[in-house]
Amino acid sequence: MTDPHDLVDKVVAELPERLPAQRWFGGKDRPVTSVRPLRTTVLGEDPLLVHLVVEVAQPDRRAPYQLLVTDLAEDYDATADPELAGRLLDLVAEGAEVDGLRFAHEPGVELEAGLRGRPITSEQSNTSLVFGSQYILKLFRKLTTGENPDLVLHRALHRVGCEHIAQPLGSITGELDGEPTTVGMLQQFLPDAVDGWAMATTSVRDLMAEGDLHADEVGGDFAGEAQRLGQAVATVHADLERALGTQRADAGDIDRTVRNMVARLDSVVAAVPELRPYVPALREAFDRARDTPGAVAIQHIHGDLHLGQVLRTVQGWLLIDFEGEPGAPIAERTALRSPLRDVAGMLRSFDYAAHQLLVGQPEDHQLAVRALEWSRRNRAAFTEGYAEAAAESVGDPRGRGYLLRAFELDKAVYEVSYEYANRPEWLTVPLSSIARITGEGVR
């Protein structure tokens, strides 16, 4: 049997080269200068299964990541082995503790052990393992000290009986910088679920394939689902308010929000010259957000809401992945913010779904018009649904036009930065949206 220390030494030595190829690694844009082990926990000896936390150093940052490693695989990744992955579920079912790594099921939950695990290959920043048709375990690859917001908010929503989440079933907790830290979360798995992005883009393809019909005449019209999705998001916001409370933002809070938007704009435009023509209009739009009438509610929100973060089941829409924007600091992800940020995120996602088929293709005026028609129809349906179910503290998002517009533009500026660094061919999507929203182009 391989000695655990020898295995860890081999893995750590190869990680600087291997990490940039991993989907879940968040530092692909910078070289890895060093990797050092922080904590090693042996979870099984025959075959060898080791939970490993490492610190990854890059020129301007250091960040902790977790790995599950074995000597059975050439790439050492134990999450791809069904039997080894199943060991994690067994430990949660047992309520075990192994060398400070605590596995626990939620109060009143009984789990079926002995199930094999399989990874979901489409995930980006984390790794999720599915067990049978019952459970899904998310391993948070990049670790942040303390309880992960995804676990905190799911527990809070479950306590108030929220119908638009998957039930939390268990957790895995380690230690980082001397504090308990969430490394995994077990939830109910819904095998019949379809993600919103797949449904929306299928609707767009149906529309593009029709030569003469409008969006409301195509069999795959998504507007009804968009309206129901708006209702679900508003209900989740109301449930979060019931569970964790709400506050009123004062003028200082709004001013800081606007200053952060302007700071992001200044940072992005310095790197992306294509954004420069829109800077004056963006600054004006951000400044107008200060004139929002009445009190603005701030509370816990999803924080990274888009069509890929919602699932349609036979019972209705569910929201998933409440950990917030993975690249944002933990203080930002756990701060109280306006629910309009989530609304703006979903509006941006509708725009992406509408235009994704046009990326990299020759300009086609008719298809561009149809994409815009689809986007406008579904954005309107979503905000209508949201207004129907919104809590009194939030109200109709259309009544907060300047603030909602600023949040959407701020998200689009972020998208400009992301696309410029990762998918340059997609840069036209957020830039064209900024042009429309600020009035520089067709609105």
SEVEX-607138 format. One line per 4 residues: their letters; for each residue x, y, z of C-alpha. Coordinates in steps of 0.05 Angstrom, whole numbers, plus 5000, padded with zeros to 4 digits. Each point is the difference from the previous one (the first is absolute). Layout:
BEGIN
A) X:Y:Z | ...
END
This chain:
BEGIN
MTDP) 5000:5000:5000 | 5024:5070:4983 | 5021:5041:5060 | 4952:5060:5007
HDLV) 5057:5048:5008 | 5033:4975:4937 | 4935:5009:4962 | 4991:5071:5026
DKVV) 5072:5017:4981 | 4989:4975:4929 | 4934:5037:4992 | 5027:5065:5028
AELP) 5061:4997:4955 | 4957:4992:4937 | 4945:5050:5018 | 5034:5063:4973
ERLP) 4996:4969:4930 | 4934:4963:5008 | 4958:5054:5034 | 4990:5047:4940
AQRW) 4968:4942:4962 | 4947:4989:5054 | 4931:5029:4985 | 4990:5020:5072
FGGK) 5066:5038:5008 | 4987:5074:5005 | 5070:5026:4983 | 5009:4978:4927
DRPV) 5021:5070:4979 | 5063:5000:5043 | 5057:4950:5009 | 5003:4956:5062
TSVR) 5064:5016:5037 | 4995:4950:5056 | 4953:4951:5036 | 5007:4979:5072
PLRT) 4957:4952:5041 | 4961:5030:5057 | 4962:4940:5026 | 4999:4925:4984
TVLG) 4945:4953:5022 | 5001:4926:4984 | 4928:4977:4988 | 5016:4929:4978
EDPL) 5062:4955:4995 | 4979:4943:4954 | 4993:5031:4950 | 5035:5063:5022
LVHL) 4955:5061:5003 | 5028:5067:5025 | 4966:5067:5010 | 5051:5053:4985
VVEV) 4998:5075:5011 | 5055:5040:4965 | 5019:5072:4994 | 5011:5022:4929
AQPD) 5046:5059:4990 | 4997:5045:4938 | 5037:5066:4987 | 4946:5043:5033
RRAP) 4959:4951:5043 | 4998:4940:5045 | 4938:4956:5005 | 4982:4934:5034
YQLL) 4971:4943:4958 | 4976:4931:5019 | 5014:4935:4963 | 4979:4928:5009
VTDL) 5058:4957:4978 | 5016:4926:4991 | 5056:4957:4974 | 4951:4961:4956
AEDY) 4995:5053:4945 | 5055:5028:4955 | 4976:5071:5014 | 4990:4984:5074
DATA) 4928:5027:4998 | 4957:4956:5045 | 4935:5036:4982 | 4998:4961:4935
DPEL) 5000:4933:5036 | 4928:4979:5017 | 5021:4957:5060 | 5046:5052:5031
AGRL) 4948:5055:4988 | 4949:4956:5035 | 5044:5000:5062 | 4984:5073:5011
LDLV) 4926:4986:5002 | 5010:4943:5048 | 5039:5046:5047 | 4944:5052:4998
AEGA) 4948:4946:5014 | 5041:4976:5059 | 5010:5070:5028 | 5074:4984:5004
EVDG) 5059:5043:5019 | 5069:4984:4971 | 5060:5039:5026 | 4960:5064:5007
LRFA) 4961:4991:4936 | 4927:4997:5021 | 4946:4965:4960 | 4928:5014:5022
HEPG) 4929:4991:4975 | 4948:5053:5014 | 4955:4990:5061 | 4946:4948:4988
VELE) 5031:4976:4935 | 5016:4927:4988 | 5043:4983:4940 | 5008:4937:4960
AGLR) 5073:4978:5001 | 5036:4955:4951 | 4984:5040:4937 | 5053:5012:4946
GRPI) 5016:5071:4980 | 5008:5031:4931 | 5025:5070:4985 | 4961:5052:4960
TSEQ) 5048:5018:4945 | 4968:5067:4980 | 5015:5036:5066 | 5050:5056:4999
SNTS) 5024:5026:5068 | 4983:4940:5044 | 4993:4925:4994 | 4933:4966:5012
LVFG) 4989:4926:5010 | 4933:4966:4988 | 4980:4938:5039 | 4945:4958:4968
SQYI) 4939:5043:4988 | 4998:5027:5071 | 5059:5043:5019 | 5050:5050:4973
LKLF) 5063:5021:5038 | 5034:5065:4981 | 5074:5006:5017 | 5021:5073:5004
RKLT) 5067:4999:4965 | 5024:5070:5019 | 4990:5005:5075 | 4979:5061:5040
TGEN) 5005:5004:5076 | 4935:4988:5037 | 4933:4972:4978 | 4988:5003:4926
PDLV) 4942:5047:4981 | 4970:4944:4957 | 4991:4957:5062 | 4978:5059:5045
LHRA) 4946:5024:4952 | 4974:4931:4983 | 4992:4985:5074 | 4965:5066:5012
LHRV) 4953:4990:4941 | 4984:4929:5020 | 4982:5023:5071 | 4945:5045:4972
GCEH) 4974:4947:4953 | 5024:5030:4934 | 4973:4960:4941 | 5051:5024:4950
IAQP) 5064:4966:5025 | 5026:4929:5005 | 5000:4976:5073 | 5068:5003:5036
LGSI) 5017:4931:5027 | 5070:5004:5029 | 5068:5034:5001 | 5075:4988:5005
TGEL) 5039:5049:5044 | 5075:5008:5006 | 5044:5053:5029 | 5035:5059:4968
DGEP) 5040:5053:5036 | 4975:4971:5066 | 4926:5008:4981 | 4948:4948:4980
TTVG) 4993:5003:4924 | 4948:4968:4955 | 5032:4954:4949 | 4938:4963:4975
MLQQ) 4924:5003:5000 | 4952:4941:4988 | 4932:5014:4969 | 4939:4966:4971
FLPD) 5013:4981:4927 | 4944:5011:4949 | 5012:4954:4940 | 4943:5029:4960
AVDG) 5025:5072:5003 | 5020:5040:4938 | 5043:5063:5008 | 4971:5066:4978
WAMA) 5056:5015:4951 | 4986:4936:4960 | 4925:5016:4998 | 5011:5073:4980
TTSV) 5051:4987:4945 | 4955:4945:4971 | 4945:5052:4996 | 5047:5048:4964
RDLM) 5020:4946:4950 | 4926:4986:4986 | 4989:5074:4985 | 5061:5006:4956
AEGD) 4978:4940:4959 | 4933:5034:4984 | 5002:5048:4942 | 4936:5040:5013
LHAD) 4972:4986:5069 | 5010:5046:5060 | 5024:4977:5068 | 4930:4993:5028
EVGG) 4979:4957:4940 | 5055:4948:5004 | 4984:4933:5034 | 5062:5007:5045
DFAG) 4980:5069:5027 | 5034:5008:5068 | 4961:5060:5026 | 4954:4960:5044
EAQR) 5059:4966:5033 | 5036:5066:5007 | 4940:5029:5037 | 4997:4940:5047
LGQA) 5075:5006:5011 | 4991:5073:5020 | 4947:4978:5050 | 5048:4947:5028
VATV) 5058:5049:5008 | 4955:5051:5035 | 4974:4946:5047 | 5071:4979:5017
HADL) 5018:5072:5016 | 4938:5005:5044 | 5019:4935:5035 | 5071:5026:5012
ERAL) 4971:5063:5030 | 4955:4958:5046 | 5058:4955:5020 | 5056:5051:5009
GTQR) 4968:5069:5000 | 5009:5063:4959 | 5028:5070:5009 | 4990:5067:4967
ADAG) 5059:5028:4961 | 5014:5072:5015 | 5030:5052:4953 | 5070:4980:5021
DIDR) 4988:4927:4981 | 4975:5020:4931 | 5058:5048:4991 | 5050:4945:5016
TVRN) 4964:4954:4951 | 5006:5052:4945 | 5073:5013:5017 | 5014:4925:4995
MVAR) 4967:4999:4931 | 5042:5058:4976 | 5063:4968:5028 | 4985:4936:4962
LDSV) 4988:5040:4937 | 5066:5036:5008 | 5037:4935:5010 | 4968:4964:4941
VAAV) 5006:5057:4950 | 5074:5004:5016 | 5008:4929:4973 | 4945:4998:4947
PELR) 5004:5059:4951 | 4936:4978:4965 | 4961:5025:5061 | 5026:5072:4996
PYVP) 4945:5029:4954 | 4947:4982:5052 | 5035:5028:5062 | 4964:5067:5003
ALRE) 4931:4968:4993 | 5018:4946:5051 | 5023:5052:5050 | 4935:5039:4991
AFDR) 4959:4936:5009 | 5037:4982:5064 | 4993:5071:5027 | 4925:5000:4988
ARDT) 4993:4939:5046 | 5012:5049:5057 | 4933:5031:4985 | 4961:4937:5015
PGAV) 4936:5023:5036 | 4980:4970:5066 | 5036:4951:5046 | 5039:4943:4968
AIQH) 4996:4931:5033 | 5064:4961:5008 | 5003:4927:5022 | 5034:4934:4986
IHGD) 4992:4982:4926 | 5024:4946:4952 | 5057:5043:4975 | 5016:4965:4934
LHLG) 4932:4988:4969 | 4994:4979:4927 | 4964:4948:4959 | 5053:4948:5016
QVLR) 4984:5007:5074 | 4927:4980:4995 | 4968:4932:4988 | 4931:4983:4973
TVQG) 4969:4939:5032 | 4930:4972:4993 | 4981:5039:5063 | 5029:5067:4977
WLLI) 5064:5042:5000 | 5057:4990:5050 | 5059:5045:5014 | 5068:4968:5012
DFEG) 5071:5021:5018 | 4991:5056:5051 | 5074:5011:5013 | 5001:5064:4958
EPGA) 5050:5021:4948 | 5059:4951:5009 | 5053:5052:4984 | 4973:5052:5049
PIAE) 5028:5008:5071 | 4961:4963:5054 | 4982:5066:5034 | 4965:5023:4936
RTAL) 4965:4934:4990 | 4971:5000:5070 | 4981:5074:5003 | 4928:5024:4999
RSPL) 4983:5025:4930 | 4940:5022:4960 | 4959:4942:4970 | 5001:5042:4936
RDVA) 5071:4973:4989 | 4971:4931:4990 | 4946:5028:4954 | 5053:5035:4959
GMLR) 5042:4936:4996 | 4942:4962:4971 | 4984:5055:4950 | 5072:4996:4976
SFDY) 4993:4925:4994 | 4939:5007:4955 | 5041:5045:4955 | 5056:4949:4997
AAHQ) 4952:4943:4984 | 4969:5042:4944 | 5066:5016:4966 | 5043:4938:5012
LLVG) 4984:4970:4932 | 5025:5063:4966 | 5070:4998:5032 | 5054:4988:4948
QPED) 4950:5002:4942 | 4996:5050:4942 | 4955:5059:5014 | 4927:4984:4985
HQLA) 4952:5058:5012 | 4938:4956:5001 | 5029:4952:5052 | 5024:5059:5042
VRAL) 4930:5029:5000 | 4970:4933:5019 | 5050:4992:5057 | 4983:5068:5027
EWSR) 4925:4985:4994 | 5010:4935:5040 | 5041:5036:5053 | 4950:5057:5009
RNRA) 4941:4953:5004 | 5031:4955:5053 | 5031:5056:5041 | 4931:5033:5003
AFTE) 4967:4934:5020 | 5052:4988:5055 | 4992:5069:5031 | 4924:4993:4996
GYAE) 5004:4934:5037 | 5047:5029:5051 | 4954:5059:5013 | 4941:4953:5011
AAAE) 5035:4964:5058 | 5048:5053:5027 | 5002:5016:5074 | 4974:5068:5019
SVGD) 5070:5022:5021 | 5025:4990:4929 | 4939:5013:4957 | 4997:5003:4924
PRGR) 5071:5004:4973 | 4975:5041:4942 | 4985:5056:5050 | 5075:5004:5016
GYLL) 5021:5013:4928 | 5063:5040:5011 | 5027:4952:5053 | 4982:4937:4962
RAFE) 5031:5030:4937 | 5064:5015:5038 | 5005:4930:5028 | 4990:4970:4931
LDKA) 5053:5045:4969 | 5048:4985:5057 | 4990:4925:4985 | 5012:5013:4926
VYEV) 5065:5036:5016 | 5022:4939:5040 | 4982:4957:4940 | 5043:5043:4955
SYEY) 5059:4987:5045 | 4986:4925:5003 | 4989:4991:4925 | 5062:5041:4983
ANRP) 5043:4955:5043 | 4967:4933:4985 | 4956:5001:4938 | 5017:5059:4955
EWLT) 4950:4978:4947 | 4943:5011:5051 | 5021:5072:5015 | 4947:5027:4951
VPLS) 4944:4973:5045 | 5010:5046:5061 | 5025:5058:4957 | 4938:5000:4956
SIAR) 4957:4996:5063 | 5036:5060:5030 | 4988:5038:4935 | 4926:4985:5001
ITGE) 4989:5013:5074 | 5037:5066:5001 | 4966:5023:4936 | 5062:4998:4957
GVR) 4966:4949:4955 | 4931:4971:4988 | 4964:4990:5066
END
